[in-house]
C-alpha cells in the first residue's frame, strides 16, 4: 500500500487544538446549564461531580493485586461492541483490575452494575488537567478505546507515559475529520495509538491514505457477542406457544416512523399470509405501549407482561405480541423468520447483527450508511433497505430464503473470532 501523509502545519495544529478544547469547554458548560431541565444532562453533570474523590475511593476499595486495565466506551452501543473483549480479559486476567468508563449516561446508567468490571464510572471531560489527574489515579497498564472515542488530552497523556493504547472495532469513513484538510488535531490523535483494530478494508485503506499504518483488520467484535447469545439457546415458553407453527416477523427497537410502516404492512399484507408479529419498541414507557396497542385495534395485541395469564391456546391464537420490557430482544430473534430493525428513519438503525446471526432476511430504513455491517448485509442480499410499506411488500414477495440463509451463514462465519485476534495482539502481562 502507498500512502501520502499530509504535511501538518504547526500553527494549524495549535489552532485546531485550541478550538477543540474551547468546544469541549462550551459543551460542558451547556450541559451544566441544561441539567435542571433535562434528565440526561442532569445525569451527565451529576456523574462527574467530585469524580476524583469518588474514583479514589473506588480504587482504594478494590483488593485486586494485578495491574489496571482501562476500557472506555462512548455509550451502550460501544459497550456491546467491547463486551466480548472485556469478558475475555476477565477470564484471562482474573487478578487484574478492570475499569470501565463511559461518556454518555445511556451507557453508564445501563451498565453501572456490570459484574465483569471492578469499577464502572464516567470519564471526566477531556482537558490536560483531568487527563493528568485521571492517569495519576489509575496508572493503567493498558488503555482500550472502543470504536469511536478520540480524546486528544487523554491520548496524549497516555502516549507520554508510554502506556499502550488500542482502538478496537474501529470504523472510518471519508467524511470524518481525520481526512479533512482542517483535521490535523484528529490525525494527530491517530498517531498516539499503539494499534488500531478496524472492522474492514475500507477503514484500513483510508487510514493508510493519511499515513496511519499501525492498523489491523480484525472484524466486528459484536459478532462474537451475538454468537455467544445464540449458543446460549435461551428458550421462552411464551414464545414457543406464540410461534407454534406460524411464521414471525420480529420488529426490534422500533420508532413511530417504523411502526406506521409495520402496522400498514400487517393490515395490507402479512395478516392475510398467516404471519404473526412481535414488536419490541425502542421506548417502553406506559403511554408509548398504550399508543402502540391502540394502533392494532383491528387485531388485538397482547403485551408480554400479560402473557402469564394466557393459556397455550390463547397464545397460539394471538397474532400480535408487544414486548414491554428491556433485555429480551437479542434472544428473541431465534423465533423469527424475518426481522425489521428500527431507527432507519431517524438517527440510524439499531443492531442488525443480533438478527443476522439467525440467518434471516433483515429490513431497515434508509439511514444506514454509517453502519458497515448494514452495508455488508445489503451487498450480500441479506439486508433490504425500504422507504415505505409498498417496497416492503414487494421485497417480501420475492424473498429467496434459502439464498439469504446461505449468504448470512457465510458472512457470520467470516466475521467470527475478532475478539481472539485482538487478545493475541494486546501488550498485557
Secondary structure as GFF3:
##gff-version 3
##sequence-region A 1 429
A	DSSP	alpha_helix	10	34	.	.	.	ID=ss1
A	DSSP	alpha_helix	39	46	.	.	.	ID=ss2
A	DSSP	alpha_helix	51	61	.	.	.	ID=ss3
A	DSSP	beta_strand	68	73	.	.	.	ID=ss4
A	DSSP	alpha_helix	76	92	.	.	.	ID=ss5
A	DSSP	beta_strand	97	102	.	.	.	ID=ss6
A	DSSP	alpha_helix	105	111	.	.	.	ID=ss7
A	DSSP	beta_strand	119	122	.	.	.	ID=ss8
A	DSSP	alpha_helix	128	138	.	.	.	ID=ss9
A	DSSP	beta_strand	142	146	.	.	.	ID=ss10
A	DSSP	alpha_helix	152	160	.	.	.	ID=ss11
A	DSSP	beta_strand	164	170	.	.	.	ID=ss12
A	DSSP	three_ten_helix	177	179	.	.	.	ID=ss13
A	DSSP	alpha_helix	184	192	.	.	.	ID=ss14
A	DSSP	beta_strand	195	198	.	.	.	ID=ss15
A	DSSP	alpha_helix	201	209	.	.	.	ID=ss16
A	DSSP	beta_strand	215	217	.	.	.	ID=ss17
A	DSSP	alpha_helix	221	232	.	.	.	ID=ss18
A	DSSP	alpha_helix	237	243	.	.	.	ID=ss19
A	DSSP	beta_strand	248	254	.	.	.	ID=ss20
A	DSSP	alpha_helix	256	265	.	.	.	ID=ss21
A	DSSP	pi_helix	266	270	.	.	.	ID=ss22
A	DSSP	alpha_helix	271	273	.	.	.	ID=ss23
A	DSSP	beta_strand	276	281	.	.	.	ID=ss24
A	DSSP	alpha_helix	286	295	.	.	.	ID=ss25
A	DSSP	beta_strand	301	303	.	.	.	ID=ss26
A	DSSP	three_ten_helix	304	309	.	.	.	ID=ss27
A	DSSP	alpha_helix	312	317	.	.	.	ID=ss28
A	DSSP	beta_strand	320	322	.	.	.	ID=ss29
A	DSSP	alpha_helix	329	332	.	.	.	ID=ss30
A	DSSP	three_ten_helix	333	335	.	.	.	ID=ss31
A	DSSP	beta_strand	338	341	.	.	.	ID=ss32
A	DSSP	alpha_helix	353	356	.	.	.	ID=ss33
A	DSSP	beta_strand	361	364	.	.	.	ID=ss34
A	DSSP	alpha_helix	372	379	.	.	.	ID=ss35
A	DSSP	beta_strand	383	385	.	.	.	ID=ss36
A	DSSP	alpha_helix	389	397	.	.	.	ID=ss37
A	DSSP	alpha_helix	401	415	.	.	.	ID=ss38
A	DSSP	alpha_helix	418	425	.	.	.	ID=ss39
###
